[in-house]
């Protein structure tokens, strides 16, 4: 189906003249800068944070592009993935008129962003094995559907969504298909970033919060066509990533091997944790995971949850979430943390 960005953008976004910052108007690096009402002095602690940062983070994008196999102009960086999630909704969905499709159980922010923006969210549940019911999703599309949100690997179930289903949506839906790959580094599946040049309606989200271990920096990545990225740049707050964040990220990008090693360690621990959990009688089922967490069905999830809290071990109760009856979501920790979890669960089995 033909995709037209003009058709899916809200009309006022299409015609919006964005804020033009001093750093937009003069991009040279050398000179006496008297254009941005900055303080000419570095702060008392000697740190030079007195200048506004690059609004488009080009140094980072140049470095990140070859790592991700995309062009710098196909990258948007935000304050966590939550920033591009919200910007995508705001760019495309007119409140009380347009809608988007969510596939529960899934990451909660798509729904919250819909509510913040007063946009309807049509829910088409995943199947019992957490796969997309393509026919039902296609049938749920209305002339006002602007975005379909796919989370793969999916949170909270952990599995990857079958690629054919995502291709079917990309091919048969004329709005945006957003594939949230926050957990992609923990999966053997290739990223959908490799499909960007083929599908103009594809948007891929990733994050530095998981595999890279940088959750506190708040850094989300959005990959899409150059024209979609231009729209996000147009509506973002001018300096959405601080200079300090940019500096820390540039440094972190020199250490891809460290990230890969952390991922390998977490994957080994995921396998070990899974085997250990399965040996416990109170564990009914562990869902296959391509992420850094396991969705685990327990005999008595709320009692287990409470016992773990009493022992100062905090997992996520997903037992009230659609298709996740009796389930706790457990993030893979360090070897030591996982050992304590297993030991504590064995003790629960004795006291219960
Ligand atoms: N997407 C998914 C699927 C997630 O599970 C999470 C975090 N729980 C995020 C995005 C948020 O990532 P960020 O820290 O970049 O906002």
Boltz pocket constraint, residues with backbone or C-beta under 6 A from the ligand:
constraints:
  - pocket:
      binder: B
      contacts: [[A, 79], [A, 80], [A, 81], [A, 82], [A, 83], [A, 107], [A, 151], [A, 153], [A, 154], [A, 155], [A, 180], [A, 182], [A, 183], [A, 206], [A, 207], [A, 208], [A, 209], [A, 215], [A, 218], [A, 219], [A, 220]]
      max_distance: 6.0
